[in-house]
Amino acid sequence: MGEAKGLFGSMEEFLKKCEPSGDAAYGALRSLLERLEDPTTRADARIFLSELQKRFESKDASERCLQTYHFQIQDIYLEQYEGFQKRKKLTMMVIPSIFIPEDWSFTFYEGLNRHPDSIFKDKTVAELGCGNGWISIAIAEKWSPLKVYGLDINPRAVKISWINLYLNALDEKGQPIYDGENKTLLDRVEFHESDLLSYCRDNQIELERIVGCIPQILNPNPDAMSKLITENASEDFLYDLSNYCALQGFVEDQFGLGLIARAVEEGISVIKPLGIMIFNMGGRPGQAVCKRLFERRGLRVNKLWQTKVLQAADTDISALVEIEKNSPHRFEFFMGLVGDQPICARTAWAYAKAGGRISHALSVYSCQLRQPNQVKKIFEFLRNGFHDISSSLDLSFEDESVADEKIPFLAYLANVLKDISFFPYEPPAGSRRFRSLISGFMRTYHHVPLTADNVVVFPSRTVAIESALRLLSPRLAIVDEQLSRHLPRQWLTSLNIENTESGKHSEEAITVIEAPRQSDLMVELIKKLKPEVVVTGMAQFESVTSSSFEHLLDITREIGCRLFLDISDHFELSSLPSSNGVFKYLAGNPLPSHAAIVCGLLKNQVYSDLEVAFVISEEEAMFKALCKTVELLQGNTSIISQYYYGCLFHELLAFQLADRHPPSQRNVEKTRTSEVNGFASSKMSILDRAELAVNEPDESPLVHMDVDQSFLPITRPVRAAIFESFARQNITESETDVTSGIRQLISSSYGYPCDSNTEFIYADCTMALFSKLVLCCIQEGGTLCFPTGSNGNYVSAAKFLNSKIATIPTTPEVGYKLTEKTLMGSLETVKKPWVYISGPTINPTGLLYTNEEISNLLSVCAKFEARVILDTSFSGVEFNATGFEDWKLGATLERLSSANSAFSVSLLGGLFFKMLTGGIKFGFLLINQPSLAETFHSFAGLSRPHNTIKYTVKKLLDVGEEKRGDLLKAISEQREILGNRYKQLKQTLQTCGWEVLEAQAGVSILAKPSAYLGKTVEINKGASTQEIKLDDSNIREAMLRSTGLCINSAAWTGIPGYCRFTIALEDGDFKRALDCITTFKSLVK
């Protein structure tokens, strides 16, 4: 003791230093810790502690020491029964400013004890809220972990924990105590100041076990929790860190569980995939709430232990009373330890105030990540700027198959939204990746050797069937009665099954006869009626073998009829798919040229209404024609839906070894060619002349300045809304009701009046809505009037559908805008005009119609009782329009409509430019005339947006209405980008000899290659080169083949000589595009 005395003075001197206050005692103990940390003084310091403990050995003396000298040394007994081979007690010091071991922590340790001995053996463990460190030390003592990190936000707790570690790692003589592995507790335990797991995250420490007994009541004084935490803070403040927590920004804050929620989410980031987290949970919020905290974050929960404990008298539960006051939730307390009927927080507070003792349940939960790698990816995404949507996340599933499907998709979606700055260009016929996954699944599971170029993607099975029938324009089609219900009513009511009179359009000519789903009856009908197209499914009993399929192939081949076989009901997305007769046949034989397979994907575990369809054809001509048809009539298929099913296909293919099986050997001789109903020549000429998507090579991606899509960075609100739409469960109807938001948007932007007669119709794409409007025009015997300089795809779609078309001339003097004079002159000669007007932003010229100009044009239309399609789809980004004001159409339309009941204006729109949604398409149509709405609905089969898309759109509309800073800033930034792009492109084009039209808005500009017409350029044609003379008809092909730049020529814009260039490209692609334009100049001779 002499040396100890030399180090610290006498025992009396040390105690005298401690006596004035808790702060003084802490200062003396901190000096003692410094001696323990120094190997040269460590033994003497430990001996001094032994003497100190003996000085206050009895219980009364120990309590007196705490009262007088502000510290206490006590023994904690770990085991009370036989069989525990190690020490049965720990010696621990406590001070008033840290949490003193009591029922909470003892119950927690009891829960840990219920685990098998292997739970911590050789594991890396962290304890959150370690207090004086006794549980961390007990874990190390009993279970021999590799390392235990005791973590606490209270700096004094960390210092006292280190003292306690030395107290138990060294014996009373100051010598190390070694365990069976020749290690001491000093080798196994460390203590660090840490806000939850920040120490582990900052030091990249991966954990295998996380245990925590941390506060679960909000501080009645929220301001107190915002103070800086230092070891010199007041004792009361530091002690409150053990009792109370602050708001953490989680939905669980309302139950006092916000700190636990944050601990769990931080734990997910640092725990190894098979790691386990164990938490003490006060049962005050109710057991269901406690379990849900873990389950909605993707954890499986096991309740290890539950008991009742008295509510600590020094914990104020008034915050819980306040929560009950402002919400329907009721907390659970009990009267005393034996009460079995729960009482609410308000009753408990009143009972405690009156001197009663209240208790609550205390449970120990052990939880482990389900699908850990995927859940980690989800939370990594949320941590990177999307914390505000974590409250919407729900990974709790009663059905394991639902979890197996949804969690991997959420992880995939998180990766996509994290890694890409924009949605890349995808061909209208379907994402190349998605089509490759479908063909890969067919090769791997059914041994059918398909490629991506045998697969065309459609929004739905109905759309696929209707598109095929419109492409083929048969005189007579026989369609399975289960597949005909969504076809146009006119096809199903026509009795015109004889040869049609010449000159009648196909809308009158197609007749559909419904047939039962039974192959023998279908065959009989085919033989008698001799249709040109047959669309049918198969009964379950017929799908098992290939005989029925072969019979249908033979009979349709014999009469020269095309066959579309629907296999949707028998296609299984499974690693053990059932036997399928169609696939058995295709494994051994090529699909005949007159046949195609249709499949609607609906069989997922999560969304019964999320559909994507695909058509398989091994005939190149049919594949290309279907690709062009879906582009003209639909635009494209929802990319998010393709992602969803693509993820399912990927999960079924990812674990398989590539190319393990040799390709199937097919019997080519069996497939006889035959004369079948070909494509309508008028349709093929339209498809050939239309400037549609270029089938781009994998090895050298093209630069697309021919696509109406923004490839600018996706804004944060858009990413958040997309992810949240899938992260949520049990979304209510009101949360996907976009109508009020659309009404507000078009009212504020255009002043378009809505009343009780206004019909709101939504679709995946504006193109699909436009196509249906064209059919309405045809049905009413109208003529569709396009101004010169309109969207080329819209014009081609109208021609494809056999609409009567009139062109309204426009002139360069007014920038190819419609004027009252030219409109009036054109409508005088047109019967039943339907006038298409793109505005306020005119696509493709990029000019704007002012409110006065559009009002005058509508007045002319009303005079001729025209129906107007007002297309706002390309509006919303004005970059060169100082002084331009939003339209105010209300008064004009009300005046014109009241004077002429036949006049109507249907408003077509989309959000992809207005809300910068990138590749997420959403189209809307407002019809103010009931008779037109009825006609529109007679053309069924519209592919409507899924609820997840509508949820996304509603979120964005709400953000826009709130005028939230991040969205407004992003819109402003992108307008600035487009303005700069316009100037750069204009300068480059003019330098290279192009005449550029002025533009004010939108994403495209027009330019005329004046310097190149009549000159020659060499282009690549396969392996050879060819020199061509440049003119309006070949400038597009010349630029594409010589530079890889896709533009639209005058054939698309409708304006003689003028080509279209879109400017909303990704930065790198835009620079490549400018280089291509410059390169082309150098190649022209």
Summary of the structure (lengths in Angstrom):
residues: 1085
radius of gyration: 37.3
end to end distance: 102.8
largest distance: 122.3
contacts: 3729
relative contact order: 0.06
helix: 45%
strand: 17%
